[in-house]
Amino acid sequence: MVGQQLSPDPGLATLPIAMMMLGTVVSTLPASLYMKRVGRRHGFITGASLGGVAGGLLSFGAIALGSFWLFCAGNLLLGLYQGFAMYYRFAAADVASPAFRSRAISFVMAGGVAAAFLGPWNASAATGLIASVPSGGPYLVIAILALLAIGLLTQLRVPASGEPQPGEKSRPMAVIATQPKFRVAVLAGAVGYAIMVLVMTATPLAMRARGFEMSQVAFIMQWHVLGMFAPSFVTGSLIARFGVQRIVLSGATLLIGTVLVANLGTSLAHFWVALVLLGVGWNFLFVGGSAMLSTVHSEAERGKVQGVNDLIIFTLVAIGSLMAGQLLHHLGWEALNLAMLPAILLVALATLWFGMKAKSQLASQVSGPPEP
C-alpha cells in the first residue's frame, strides 16, 4: 500500500515488493557460500545488520522524503535480510538427526505464527508512531526487531559445514541436479512460493478495488499468514507419517482449491477461504520441498545445493511479485488465479512421476536381478 501511495504509476505499485524479492534473489547463493566460509552465526548477523536494520531505516527515510525509488532501495535491503534468514530452516536441519530433519524445518517455519499477529499489529499500531511520517513507523519497528534478532543470534551455535571426508568427493552441481528428487524438491518449493507471493501481493489491491476497508484487508492477510505458518507445528510429523510426496501433492491440491474459490466469488468469505488455502498449500510445498532437498546432498555439498535451490526459488518469486500488479490490472482477479493452474498441475504431475519412479526402483531392488 505504501508503494501505491508513493508510486508515480499505478502499475508500479508492487515494484517495492518485487525489489524485496530481487534482494532475496541476488543474496541467496552468496549468503549460502558466505556462511559456509564464516559460519551460520556470523552470516545471520551480517544479514540482520545490512538488511534488517539498514533496510528498515532506509525505507523509513524514503517515506519521510516521499521518494518511491529510495523506498524500492530500502525494500531491496530488506530482501537481503530475507535471503539470509531463509537459511534458518537449513541451520535447524544441520543440527538435527536424519529422522528429525523434516520436523526441525517445520518447527522453524512455525515461528512465523508470531508474524501473523506481529505483522498486522505493526502495520496498524505503528502506523501513527511518528506523526510526521505516519506510514514510516512499521519500518522503524522492523529495524528494532532486527537489532533484537542480532542480540539473539550472538548466542547461536551451529557446526561449520564439513569438508569432504577421505574418499568422499563433492559432486559438481550439474551432477547433483540430475537427481529426480532434487528436481521435484526445487520445483515444489519454487512454484509454491512464486504462486503464493503473486496471489498474496495482488490480494490487497484486488480487495481495495472492490471497496473493502484496510481493516478487512489486514484481517484477510493475518489469516493468510496463519495459514502459511500454523501448519508447521504438524507438517513435519505429517511428512514422517505419510511421506513427503503425499504432503507435496496435498499442497498442490490446496492451491488448486485456492484458484477455484477465487473464481466462485469476491466476498470477504471467498477471499478468506482462498487466502487460507493459499497459505496452507504453500506450507506443504515449501516444507516438503525443503525436506526433500536435505536428502540429496552430502555435508560438503550443502552450501552450493541450498544456495542454488533458494536462488531458483526466489528468482521465480521475484518474477511473480513483479508481475502481480500488471497481471491484476490486465487480467483481473479471477483470471489471474486461473493462470496459476498450469504450474500447479506441473508440480502435481512431477511429484506423481517421481513417486512411481521411486516405487519402480524399489521393486526392482527387492526382486533382485533375474535368474539366468
N, C-alpha and C positions, 0 to 999 in steps of 0.2 A: 504493500500500500504506500510506503514511503517512496518507492520507485515511481509509482503512478503520480504522486504529488510533485516530484522533482523533475520527472522526465519531460523533455521538450516535445516528445511524440508518444501518443498512447501505445503505439506498437512496441515501444522500448521499455514499457513498464516492468517487464520481467527481466530486463537485462542485468540488474544488480544480482539477482539470484543466479543467472547464468554465469556472471563473473565469479560468484562464490563457488560454483561448481567447477569453473575453469581453474580457480586457485587450487581446488582439490585435485584436479586432473594433473596439473603441472608439478604438484608436490608429492604425489603418492609414491612414484618409483624412487625419486631422490630421497624421500623420507625413509623408505624401507632400507635402501642402501646405506644411508647415513646412520640409521640406528644399528645396522649390522656392524658398523665401524665403532660407534661411540657408546652403544648400548641403548636399551629402551628408555631408561630414566632420563638421560641427557637429551635424547631425541624428543620425548614428550614435553620436556621443559622448554626446549627450543621452539616447538610448535605453539605452545601456550603463550610464550613471550612475544614472538614475532607475529603470530597470527591472532590469538585471542586478545591480548592486551593492546597491541598496536592497531589491530583491525577495528576493535571496538572504539578506541579513541579517535581514529581517523574517520570512521563513519559518523561519529557524533560531530566532529568538526565540519564534515561535509554538509550535514543537515543544518548546522548553525549558519554556514555560508550560503546555503541554497545551491550547492554545486552537485549536479547529478553525476558528473564524471568522477569527481572526488569520492562520492558515495560508492560508485562502482569499484574504485580502487580499494576502499575500505572493505567492501564485501569480498574482493579478491584475497585480501589478507585473512579474512575470516574463513575463506575456503582453504587456505593453507593450514589454518588451525584444525579444520576438519580432516584434512589429508593426513596429518599426524595422528589425530585422535582415533581415526578409523582402525588403527593398529592396536587399540586396547584389546579388541577381541582376540587378536592373534597372540598378544602378550599373555593373555589368560590361557590360551591353548598351549603355549610354550611350556608352562609350568604344570600342566595337567597330565594325568596318565592318559594313554590312548583311549581307554574305555570312558573317560570322563570329559574328553575334549568337547564333544557337542554340547554337553551341559555347561561347561566353562564358558564357551562362546555365548550360549543362551543367557546365562546369568549376567554377563557383562552387558548384553543388549537390554536386559531387564531394567538396568539403571535408567533407561530412557523413560520409564514410567514417571519418574520425578519431573522430567521435561514436559510431560503432558499437563502438569499443574504449574510448574515454574514458568514455562514459555508464555501461555496466555496471561498469567499473572503479571509477568514482566511487561508484556505488550500493553496491558491496560493500566496497572497500578503505577508503573514507572514512566508512563507517557507524560504525566504532568510533573515529573521530578524536577525538571529545570523549566521554569515558567517561560523563559525567553526562547527556549528550544524544545517545545512540547513533544516532538517526535524523537528527540535525541536521547531521552532518559534510558530507554531499554538498552541502548548501545553502551552507555556508561556502566550499566549493570553487567553486561557481557564482559567488559574489561575487568570489573571487580571479581566476577566469578572465575575468570581466567587466572587472576592473581591467587585466588584461593586454591585453584587446582594446582598451581605451581608449588604452593606450600605442601600439599598432599603428595605430589609427585616426588618431592625430595626424599620421601620415605620408601619409594618403590624399589624393590629388589627383584630383578629378573635376570636369569643366567644369560650370558652373552651367547650369540649364535655360534654354534660349533664349526670347527674346520673339518674337512674330510678326514675320516679315520684311515689308518693304513689299509690299503687295498680298496678303499671306497673312492669313487670318482663322482665329482659334481657334474652332472649331465648338462649339456647345452640346453638353453631354453627351448630351442626348436624341437629337441627330442622329447622334452617333458610335455610340450604342447600337443604331441601326437597321441597322448593318452586320452581315450574317450571320456574317462571320469573327469579329467581336467577341463575338457571342452564343455561338458554338461555343467560342471560347477561354475565356470565363468559365465556361461550363457544364462543360467538361472539367476545368478547374482546381478548380472548386468541388465538383463531385460526387466527383471522385477524392480530393480532400483530406478531405472530410467522411466518406466511407466508410472511408478509411484510418484516420482518427483514431477513429471509432466502434468499428471492429473491434479496432484496436490497444488501445484503452482497456479493452475488455471482455475481452481475452485473458488478462491476468494473473489476473483474478477467476475466469474460467472454468477456467483451469488449476489454480488453488489449490482450487477446489471439487471438482476431480477427483483431488485428492491429490498433485499434483506439488509437488516441493520448490522453494524460491525459486531455487536454483541452476539448476534446469531452466527456470524462467520467465525468468531472466536470459539463459540460453543462447538461448532462442527469440527474445527481444526483441533480442538482439545480432544475430542473423541477419536479423531483420526490418529493422533499421536498415541493415545492409549491403545488403539488397535495395533499400532506398529510395535509397541514395546511390551505391553502387558502379557501377551502370549509367551514372551521369552522365559517366564517363570516355568513353563511346562514344555516349550518347544524341544529343548534338549532331551527331556525324558521321552517325549513322543518319538523323536528320532531313534533313541535307543530301543524303544519298544517295537515300533512299526517299520523302521528303516528309513534312511534319508530319502530314497526315491519316492516313497509314498507321501512324505511330507512335502517334497518339491511339487509333486503332482497336485496335492491338495492346495498348495499356494497358487498354482496356475488356475485351478478351478475357481478359487475365490476371486481372482482377478477377472475371470470371465463373468462372475456374478456382479462385480462392480460395473462392468460395461452394460449388462442387462438392466440393472436397477437404474443406472443413469439415463437410460433410454425409456424408462417407464414413466418418468415424470420429473418435475423440478421443484417439488415441495420441499420443505425443511426435512421431512421424514426421508424423502428419497436421497437427499444429499447426505443425511446422517448414515443411512444404511450403506450407501455406496462408498463413503469415505472410511467407514469402519472395516468393510470388506477389503478395501484397498490396503489398509494398514496391516491387517492380519495376513493377507496374501503376500505382501512384501516381506513380512517377518519370516514366514515359512520358506520363501525363496532365498532370502538373504542368509538366514542362519543355516538353512540346508546347504546352500552353495558353499558357505564358509567351512562347514563341517566336512563336506566332500573334498574341498581343496586341501585341508590339513592332512589328508591321507595320500596325496600324490607326490610328495617331495620328501627328500631326506633333510636332516638337520642343516647341513651345509648349503642346501638349495633354497631354504625357506625365504631368505631375503629377496631374491630375484623373483621367485614364484609369487609370493604375496604382493610384491610391488607391481608385477605385470598384471596380476588379477585386478588389483584396485585401479590401475591405470586404465584398463579396458572398461571397467565398471563406470568410473567417473567421467570418462570421455563420453560415453553414451548418456550419462546423467546430465552432463553439461549441454549436450546437444538437445536433450529433451526439455530442459528448463529454458533454453534459448528459444525453442520452437513453441513453447506453451502459449505465449501471448499471441503470436501470429496465427497458430492453428485455431485458437479460440476465436480470434477476430474473423478469420476467413471461413471456418467450418462450422462454428457453433459448438455448444457443449455436447450435444448428443453425438454428432458426427466425430468429434474429437475422440470420444471414448470408443466408438466403433473402430476407429483407425488403429486402436491398440490390439485388436483381436489377432491379426496375423502373427505378431511377435509372441503373444501369449501361447498360441497354438504351437508355434515352433518350439518353445520350451517344453510343452507337454509331450510333443512327438519325440523330441530328442531324449527326454527322460525315459519314455517308454522304450525307445530303441536301445538305450544303454542298459535298461533292466533286462530286456530279452537277450542282449548280447552277453551280459554277465551270467545269466542263468544257463545259457548255452555253453559257455566256457566252464562253468562249474560242473555241469552234467558230463562234459567230456573228460574232465579231470577225475570225476568219481568213477566213470565207467572204465577209464584207462584205455590204452591202445588196443586196437582189435587183435584178436588172436590170429597167428599165421594159419 
